[in-house]
Amino acid sequence: MTYVVPVPTLPSLPISGGALFPVRRVFCVGRNYGDHAREMGADPVREPPFFFLKPADAVFTPQPAAASGDALPAVPYPPQTADLHHEVELVVALGQGGADLDPADALDLVWGYGVGVDLTRRDLQAEAKNLRRPWDLAKGFDFSGPCSPLRPVSEVEHPAQGRIWLSVDGALRQEGDLGDQIWTVPEIIAHLSRSVTLRPGDLIFTGTPAGVGALTRGSTVTAGIDGVAELSFTVE
């Protein structure tokens, strides 16, 4: 068979200690921390979880350039925005699939975890909301999901509590606890599995605590979840 265009390689994330985790789909949970829901003008008590997607190749682990020495890896500032925001999140990597799951069985699907930053073109998102249009391009642009290397459950277990944080240029911007999530990881997986059949390689970004804010060119971002992973990069 002759292809008109080259067959693309499958997007993947590195695994701590080597090897690669192929990425199939990337689901993201909106407003899963009460304080963030309130800062975005929503009701964290009554609102059920909702999901949006990023392209699989928007999620990546920033790597330093070969000639940069000890310099931090760079993430490009996206076009079509003057208000790029950071949102630190626990990332769940699925090693098994399933549909219509019970929360009690949902963690059986999880291969491991990482920490990611959901980069958002906030001005595009606000405009789309005002016009009652989809805001896919506010979330799903190139390089919009920097993520740490993934760590297997055998190393980190299933983190249900623990500090999640993000700093910009050394100043703490976001800080919360995984225990503050409105919907837990097994509840998220079960809820999502009622809408789609989950597959190995699916990733889930599980929401962000309060404190989201703007990044500019030259910003240095450091994010982490205690006991899981850390991630650092600059915006160029």
C-alpha positions in Angstrom: 0.0 0.0 0.0 1.3 3.5 -0.9 0.6 6.4 1.4 0.3 9.9 0.1 1.8 11.3 3.3 4.2 9.7 5.7 2.6 7.6 8.5 3.0 9.7 11.7 4.7 8.1 14.7 2.5 7.5 17.7 2.8 10.3 20.4 4.4 9.0 23.6 5.6 10.1 27.0 8.8 8.9 28.6 8.6 6.5 31.6 10.8 7.2 34.6 13.8 4.9 34.2 13.5 4.5 30.4 11.0 3.2 27.8 8.0 5.1 26.4 4.2 5.2 27.1 2.2 5.4 23.9 -0.5 8.1 24.2 -3.9 7.3 22.5 -6.3 10.1 23.7 -6.1 12.9 26.2 -9.2 13.7 28.3 -9.2 16.7 30.7 -11.6 17.3 33.6 -12.8 20.9 34.1 -13.3 22.6 37.5 -12.5 19.6 39.7 -11.3 21.7 42.7 -13.8 23.8 44.5 -11.5 26.8 44.9 -10.7 26.8 41.2 -14.4 26.4 40.2 -15.2 29.4 42.3 -12.5 31.5 40.8 -13.9 30.7 37.4 -17.4 31.7 38.5 -18.9 28.2 38.8 -20.7 26.3 41.5 -18.5 23.5 42.8 -21.2 21.7 44.7 -23.9 21.2 42.1 -21.8 20.9 38.9 -21.0 17.3 37.7 -17.7 16.6 36.1 -17.3 17.6 32.4 -14.6 16.8 30.0 -12.7 18.3 27.1 -9.9 16.8 25.0 -6.4 17.7 23.8 -4.8 16.2 20.7 -2.5 13.3 21.7 0.5 15.1 20.3 -0.1 18.2 22.3 1.1 16.3 25.4 4.9 16.0 25.6 7.8 16.0 28.0 10.0 19.1 27.4 13.6 18.2 26.6 16.6 20.5 26.8 18.2 21.3 23.5 21.4 19.4 23.0 23.6 22.5 23.1 21.9 24.2 26.0 23.8 22.5 28.7 22.0 22.9 32.1 19.4 25.3 30.6 15.8 24.4 31.3 13.8 23.0 28.4 11.7 25.6 26.6 8.0 25.5 25.7 6.9 27.9 22.9 4.5 30.7 23.6 1.5 30.0 21.3 0.2 32.2 18.6 -3.3 33.9 18.7 -3.2 34.8 22.4 -2.1 37.6 24.7 -3.2 35.7 27.9 -1.6 32.3 28.2 -2.5 30.6 31.6 -1.0 27.7 33.6 -3.0 25.0 35.2 -1.1 22.2 37.1 -2.8 18.8 37.2 -2.4 15.2 38.2 -2.2 13.1 35.1 -3.5 9.5 35.1 -2.2 7.0 32.5 -4.4 4.0 31.7 -2.9 0.7 31.0 -6.2 -1.2 30.5 -9.5 -0.3 29.0 -13.2 -0.7 29.9 -16.7 0.8 29.7 -19.5 1.5 32.1 -17.2 0.9 35.1 -18.0 1.0 38.8 -15.7 3.3 40.8 -14.6 0.3 42.9 -13.1 -1.3 39.8 -11.8 1.9 38.1 -8.3 1.9 39.6 -7.6 -1.5 38.0 -7.2 0.4 34.7 -4.5 2.8 35.9 -0.9 2.1 34.8 0.7 5.2 36.4 0.8 8.9 37.1 2.6 12.1 36.3 2.2 15.9 36.7 1.2 18.0 33.8 0.4 21.6 33.0 -2.8 22.4 31.0 -1.7 25.5 29.1 -4.7 27.6 28.1 -5.3 30.5 25.8 -7.6 32.2 28.3 -8.6 35.1 26.0 -9.7 32.7 23.3 -11.6 30.6 25.8 -13.4 33.7 27.3 -14.3 34.9 23.8 -15.7 31.4 22.9 -17.7 31.2 26.1 -19.2 34.7 25.5 -20.2 33.6 21.9 -21.4 30.2 23.2 -19.0 28.5 20.9 -16.7 25.5 21.5 -13.3 26.4 23.0 -11.2 23.6 21.5 -8.5 25.8 20.2 -8.2 27.5 23.6 -7.1 24.2 25.1 -5.9 22.0 22.3 -3.1 23.9 20.5 0.4 22.7 19.8 2.6 22.1 23.0 -0.4 22.8 25.3 0.3 19.8 27.6 3.8 19.7 29.0 4.0 16.6 31.2 6.6 15.0 33.4 7.8 11.4 32.7 5.2 8.9 34.0 5.8 6.7 37.0 4.1 3.3 37.4 1.6 2.5 40.2 4.3 0.1 41.6 6.4 3.2 42.5 3.8 5.8 43.6 0.7 3.7 44.4 -2.6 5.6 43.9 -2.1 9.1 45.2 -5.4 10.3 46.7 -3.8 13.0 48.9 -0.7 15.1 48.6 0.5 18.6 47.8 0.0 19.9 44.2 1.7 23.1 43.4 3.1 25.4 40.7 5.5 28.4 40.8 6.4 31.0 38.3 9.9 32.6 38.5 10.2 31.2 42.0 6.9 32.7 43.3 4.2 30.2 44.3 1.1 30.6 42.2 -0.9 27.4 42.8 -1.1 25.2 45.8 -3.6 22.6 46.9 -4.0 19.0 47.9 -5.2 16.0 45.8 -7.7 15.4 48.6 -9.4 18.6 47.6 -10.6 17.2 44.3 -14.4 17.2 44.0 -14.4 14.0 42.0 -11.7 11.4 42.9 -9.7 9.5 40.3 -11.8 6.4 40.4 -15.0 8.4 40.1 -13.6 10.4 37.2 -12.6 7.2 35.4 -16.0 5.6 36.0 -17.9 8.7 34.9 -15.9 9.0 31.7 -16.3 5.3 31.0 -20.1 5.8 30.7 -19.5 8.1 27.7 -16.7 6.4 25.9 -14.9 3.0 26.0 -11.6 3.7 27.6 -8.5 2.2 26.1 -4.8 1.5 27.0 -2.8 4.6 26.4 -5.6 7.1 27.3 -4.5 9.9 29.6 -6.7 11.9 32.0 -5.8 15.4 33.3 -7.7 15.6 36.5 -8.2 19.3 37.1 -6.4 22.2 38.8 -6.5 24.0 42.1 -7.0 27.8 42.4 -4.3 30.3 41.4 -4.3 30.0 37.7 -2.6 32.9 36.0 -0.7 34.4 33.1 2.6 33.4 31.7 4.9 35.6 29.6 7.8 34.9 27.4 10.8 34.2 29.7 8.7 32.8 32.5 10.2 29.9 34.4 7.6 27.3 35.5 8.1 24.6 38.1 5.3 22.3 39.0 5.0 19.2 41.1 2.9 16.7 43.1 4.6 15.5 46.3 5.5 11.8 45.9 4.7 11.7 42.2 6.8 14.0 40.0 8.1 17.4 39.2 8.3 19.4 35.9 10.2 22.5 35.0 10.4 24.6 31.8 10.7 28.1 30.5 8.3 29.8 28.1 10.1 31.2 25.0 
